[in-house]
Structures are given as C-alpha cells and as structure tokens.
Amino acid sequence: MRAIYHPDQAGHDPSFFLVKGRVERSKDSPSRVEHLLAGLARLGLPVEMPQDFGMGPIAAVHSPEYLQYFTSAYDRWQALPGDPGPEVVPNIHPNHYAATYPRSVVGQTGWHMSDTNCPIGPRSFAAAYRSAQSALTAAEIVMQGAPQAYALCRPPGHHAYGDMAGGSCFLNNSAIAAQALRARHARVAILDIDIHHGNGTQGIFYDRADVLTVSIHRDPAEFYPFHWGHACERGAGVGEGYNLNLPLPPATGDDLYLRSLDAALDRIALYAPTALVVATGLDASEADPYAGASVTTGGFFRIGAAIAALGLPTVYCQEGGYVSEILSENLASFLGGACSSGVSA
C-alpha cells in the first residue's frame, strides 16, 4: 500500500463552524493530519509527495465558474469595503433558484456554498488543490498496476458538488480520482463509507451510468446533510439505478454496519467495475466527535478486509474521521484489513 500526502494540505485552518446558532472551531482542524499520519506510521507506511497533474483533472469534475470563484474568493473578500472577516463565509443561500449569476463575491459565496461549514481562508485553495493532487496520484499509481493506494486527502471532498462547496469540502477528491480512472476503465464504482452521506459525489454522477455511486451513512432524516442521501434517490436519466444509498439508524455498531456493507459490495460486484474508489470516512467510529455510529477499531479492520476482498484496483481517499484518541488506530486498522485479504500491499 502506497500512501500520498502533501504538507500544504495542513494549511487550511478554518475557525468558523456554526453549530445550533453558536460559532465553534471547525472539527476539520489541521491536527487531524497528525493523527492520520500516525496511523500510517503504525503500519510502517512511508508517505510520498503527490505529483502535480495541474487543473485539468479538477476541471473535469468542477465547473469553470466555481473554480474561478474558489481561486479568487479570499482576495476579493479581503478587498471588500468596510471590515471583512478573516474568512469567506456565506450569508445568503439562493440555492441556484435565481436566474442571474451575481457579480459580487458576497453573492457568489452564497451561490457556491451549500452551508457555512466551508470557510475559505488564505491557504484554503492551496490545501484543497494538493488534496486533489494526492487523490490523482493515488489513482495514477493504481492505473500503473498497483492493487491499492491511499490518499490522505485533507480537506476532504465528498460534500462538494461540481459547482458548490459544503461540509468542510471544496474539491471532490473521490470524484476527481474516479473521473481520472475512467481514462482506462469503462466502469468505475465509488463506495462511500463516511458516516455522512456523500451528497456532492452523488450529485456529480447522478445522471451517469459509467460511475456507480454507493453510500453507507447515517439516515439523513436527522443527520447532516439532511436533504440528500435517502434510499429513494436512485439516479436520473441514463443514471437511474446507478446510485444506491444505504441509510443507517443511530448507534449502528459493527454487525449492522457490516450487513449494510455486504449489500453495498453485492451491488458493486453486479455492476462489475474494473476499478474502485473508496471514500474512506472513519467518522462511524464509536469515539468520533460527531457521534454518528458506534463502529469499533476492530470493526474497521473487518470493513477494510471486506472491501479488499472484491479484488479490484482500489484508490482510498480520506474523507471524515475527526480527532479522537483512537483516530490513528482506526486508520491503521482499516488499512491493515485492506492489506490482509490476499491483496499485495
């Protein structure tokens, strides 16, 4: 198993996180990186720097309007008259119902952000860019013949749509990796095991049949992202039937999670992809601060082993999994399981 990470990814340090009307520090803190790197060290995995594939593979997933906004938003925000805050945070959410795209950076911020949990600071774009390059490097390693590769993607990506950030995510690393894999694979599957639904990934591929999207997550009726991730969402147009959501009840433990994983893996096997991307969220942990499920460290080993047993060339893109005393153990357990099923490291 080869592991990819760039230190610029720790430069994004968001401070604004709105919780029930109160401002808190974001759970996507740079300290997550230290725990995840410690998890790799537990397995003795050296960390490689990503290659730089440029903006092309990112632009294959994200719209030119959105990329122009994201690359310029912080500087334009700081140039606003008055006393702008230290981070770009929306105060309007038109949800794209309006007919006219605004010129103002304030209006564009509402247009391109689904919530307030994706503040843009001075080093946010650089961090997100390197995170995407880590995912692309892992995809390239797999396309060159390696059975598995892990990208320590931070910021994460699976809540980002093609033209909209949200939920700590700016560039959809898993979608970018899947799109890159399509250059050599006719069918690619994305399995999202984060406890939050991968709504951005679903949105990007919702009307496509060449990328199957499967997500196991806490029932969004009472959990972020609330408005997406229900079992009735199956895809649209030629993509109908190529999206599968498997919502879980609160406090889901190892056995129930693994039964849902079996259903997910059965659907993936029937689709018969020749490559797999795993949106590797570890926030289903019993110790995660989001408290969305109760999966144990040993459970993550079983999850990793079951996924690897598919025998597919696989790219693992880190998604959630927030700071707890066992985050590093959980990553080591998951990747250890992935390397235990007869798959070469």
KOLSELO-980416 format. One line per 8 residues: number of its first residue (from 1); for each residue x, y, z of C-alpha. Coordinates in steps of 0.05 Angstrom, whole numbers, plus 5000, padded with zeros to 4 digits. Example, Ala and Ser with C-alpha at 12.3 -4.5 7.8 and 13.67 -1.06 7.14 Angstrom:
1) 5246/4910/5156 | 5273/4979/5143 $
***
This chain:
1) 5000/5000/5000 | 5029/5067/4979 | 5007/5130/5017 | 5005/5201/4989 | 5003/5268/5024 | 5029/5339/5015 | 5044/5384/5076 | 5008/5443/5044 $
9) 4943/5406/5060 | 4950/5425/5133 | 4950/5499/5114 | 4874/5504/5113 | 4856/5522/5185 | 4782/5541/5188 | 4757/5576/5251 | 4684/5588/5234 $
17) 4637/5530/5247 | 4564/5545/5262 | 4530/5494/5309 | 4459/5507/5332 | 4469/5582/5326 | 4536/5582/5361 | 4604/5592/5329 | 4655/5539/5345 $
25) 4721/5516/5318 | 4715/5470/5258 | 4725/5396/5270 | 4765/5394/5206 | 4826/5420/5242 | 4898/5412/5216 | 4912/5368/5276 | 4872/5313/5241 $
33) 4932/5304/5195 | 4978/5288/5253 | 4932/5232/5276 | 4925/5203/5206 | 5000/5205/5194 | 5009/5169/5260 | 4961/5116/5234 | 5004/5106/5173 $
41) 5066/5103/5217 | 5034/5047/5257 | 5033/5006/5193 | 5103/5027/5174 | 5078/5060/5110 | 5123/5115/5083 | 5088/5177/5057 | 5101/5201/4987 $
49) 5092/5271/4958 | 5038/5276/4904 | 5052/5291/4832 | 5022/5355/4803 | 4973/5340/4748 | 4950/5412/4742 | 4879/5438/4738 | 4856/5395/4681 $
57) 4833/5334/4721 | 4800/5380/4772 | 4764/5419/4717 | 4738/5352/4690 | 4694/5350/4753 | 4685/5422/4775 | 4655/5478/4733 | 4698/5536/4707 $
65) 4653/5586/4744 | 4664/5550/4810 | 4739/5544/4801 | 4745/5617/4782 | 4706/5634/4845 | 4746/5588/4891 | 4814/5611/4866 | 4797/5685/4875 $
73) 4746/5688/4932 | 4793/5702/4990 | 4830/5760/4958 | 4765/5791/4932 | 4733/5783/5001 | 4791/5818/5035 | 4784/5875/4985 | 4711/5888/5004 $
81) 4698/5957/5035 | 4688/5962/5110 | 4718/5909/5155 | 4710/5840/5123 | 4721/5780/5167 | 4783/5736/5164 | 4747/5680/5126 | 4697/5677/5069 $
89) 4631/5655/5098 | 4563/5660/5063 | 4504/5700/5090 | 4457/5684/5032 | 4437/5617/5001 | 4398/5625/4936 | 4404/5550/4922 | 4411/5566/4847 $
97) 4337/5584/4840 | 4355/5654/4817 | 4363/5664/4743 | 4423/5711/4745 | 4493/5694/4768 | 4517/5751/4815 | 4580/5793/4803 | 4591/5807/4877 $
105) 4637/5759/4915 | 4585/5760/4971 | 4531/5737/4924 | 4576/5685/4892 | 4595/5658/4960 | 4522/5642/4973 | 4515/5612/4904 | 4576/5566/4911 $
113) 4568/5544/4984 | 4513/5498/5010 | 4526/5516/5083 | 4572/5555/5129 | 4619/5497/5145 | 4667/5512/5088 | 4700/5579/5104 | 4755/5600/5056 $
121) 4819/5626/5087 | 4885/5649/5057 | 4912/5578/5046 | 4847/5540/5033 | 4854/5534/4958 | 4927/5511/4962 | 4907/5458/5013 | 4847/5434/4972 $
129) 4889/5434/4908 | 4943/5390/4940 | 4889/5345/4969 | 4862/5333/4899 | 4932/5321/4872 | 4942/5268/4926 | 4878/5233/4902 | 4901/5238/4830 $
137) 4970/5210/4847 | 4938/5151/4882 | 4894/5139/4820 | 4956/5142/4775 | 4992/5092/4820 | 4933/5044/4812 | 4929/5056/4737 | 5003/5038/4733 $
145) 4987/4969/4762 | 4989/4975/4838 | 4930/4940/4871 | 4917/4994/4923 | 4937/5065/4941 | 4916/5112/4997 | 4910/5187/4991 | 4910/5226/5056 $
153) 4860/5277/5030 | 4850/5337/5075 | 4809/5379/5065 | 4760/5322/5050 | 4717/5325/4988 | 4653/5284/4985 | 4604/5340/5002 | 4630/5384/4945 $
161) 4586/5386/4883 | 4612/5405/4815 | 4598/5478/4829 | 4587/5482/4904 | 4627/5472/4968 | 4597/5447/5033 | 4611/5407/5096 | 4686/5423/5100 $
169) 4694/5402/5027 | 4717/5444/4967 | 4743/5397/4913 | 4712/5328/4909 | 4774/5285/4914 | 4738/5218/4906 | 4701/5242/4845 | 4765/5271/4815 $
177) 4800/5205/4826 | 4742/5166/4795 | 4740/5211/4734 | 4815/5202/4725 | 4807/5126/4729 | 4755/5130/4674 | 4812/5144/4625 | 4830/5070/4629 $
185) 4768/5037/4660 | 4700/5034/4626 | 4664/5027/4692 | 4686/5054/4760 | 4650/5048/4827 | 4654/5095/4886 | 4639/5066/4955 | 4629/5119/5008 $
193) 4636/5093/5079 | 4636/5161/5114 | 4581/5168/5166 | 4555/5229/5128 | 4524/5218/5060 | 4569/5235/5001 | 4518/5283/4972 | 4568/5320/4928 $
201) 4593/5255/4897 | 4522/5232/4885 | 4504/5298/4852 | 4565/5296/4805 | 4548/5227/4778 | 4473/5225/4788 | 4456/5224/4714 | 4513/5179/4692 $
209) 4518/5104/4684 | 4594/5098/4677 | 4607/5111/4752 | 4566/5074/4804 | 4558/5112/4869 | 4543/5074/4934 | 4540/5107/5002 | 4532/5077/5072 $
217) 4515/5132/5121 | 4472/5155/5179 | 4399/5167/5160 | 4397/5240/5136 | 4327/5250/5164 | 4362/5273/5228 | 4435/5279/5208 | 4478/5321/5161 $
225) 4469/5333/5102 | 4394/5325/5116 | 4368/5340/5046 | 4405/5285/5008 | 4422/5212/5020 | 4353/5179/5024 | 4342/5109/4999 | 4294/5133/4945 $
233) 4349/5171/4909 | 4369/5123/4854 | 4398/5167/4798 | 4365/5202/4739 | 4362/5194/4664 | 4414/5144/4640 | 4439/5143/4712 | 4375/5116/4741 $
241) 4392/5055/4783 | 4466/5073/4787 | 4462/5106/4855 | 4450/5067/4919 | 4440/5098/4988 | 4441/5054/5050 | 4419/5097/5109 | 4435/5072/5179 $
249) 4399/5083/5246 | 4433/5118/5304 | 4486/5080/5344 | 4498/5029/5289 | 4552/4981/5311 | 4598/4933/5275 | 4548/4878/5257 | 4494/4922/5227 $
257) 4546/4964/5191 | 4577/4903/5160 | 4509/4876/5137 | 4499/4942/5101 | 4569/4936/5073 | 4552/4867/5046 | 4493/4897/5008 | 4538/4952/4981 $
265) 4591/4903/4958 | 4538/4858/4925 | 4514/4917/4884 | 4585/4936/4865 | 4600/4864/4844 | 4538/4863/4800 | 4559/4927/4766 | 4626/4893/4751 $
273) 4671/4954/4752 | 4745/4947/4737 | 4767/4999/4788 | 4741/5024/4856 | 4747/5088/4895 | 4732/5084/4970 | 4713/5150/5003 | 4746/5130/5068 $
281) 4710/5163/5124 | 4728/5139/5194 | 4675/5180/5230 | 4630/5120/5240 | 4676/5107/5299 | 4647/5099/5369 | 4695/5154/5392 | 4685/5205/5336 $
289) 4661/5273/5360 | 4603/5272/5311 | 4575/5211/5348 | 4540/5184/5286 | 4552/5110/5297 | 4588/5060/5342 | 4637/5022/5298 | 4697/4995/5336 $
297) 4770/4994/5316 | 4764/4920/5302 | 4703/4935/5260 | 4745/4979/5215 | 4792/4921/5203 | 4734/4878/5181 | 4708/4934/5136 | 4775/4943/5102 $
305) 4783/4868/5092 | 4714/4860/5062 | 4725/4916/5012 | 4793/4890/4991 | 4764/4820/4981 | 4730/4847/4918 | 4799/4843/4887 | 4791/4909/4849 $
313) 4845/4961/4837 | 4827/5009/4892 | 4840/5082/4910 | 4826/5101/4982 | 4812/5176/4990 | 4809/5200/5062 | 4743/5235/5079 | 4719/5246/5150 $
321) 4745/5218/5215 | 4757/5272/5266 | 4803/5279/5325 | 4794/5226/5378 | 4842/5185/5420 | 4834/5126/5371 | 4833/5160/5303 | 4903/5137/5285 $
329) 4887/5066/5309 | 4824/5065/5266 | 4862/5084/5203 | 4916/5032/5217 | 4862/4980/5230 | 4823/4996/5166 | 4884/4996/5121 | 4911/4935/5156 $
337) 4847/4900/5140 | 4852/4923/5068 | 4921/4892/5063 | 4900/4827/5096 | 4854/4797/5043 | 4906/4767/4997 | 4918/4835/4966 | 4991/4856/4958 $
345) 5008/4919/4996 $
***
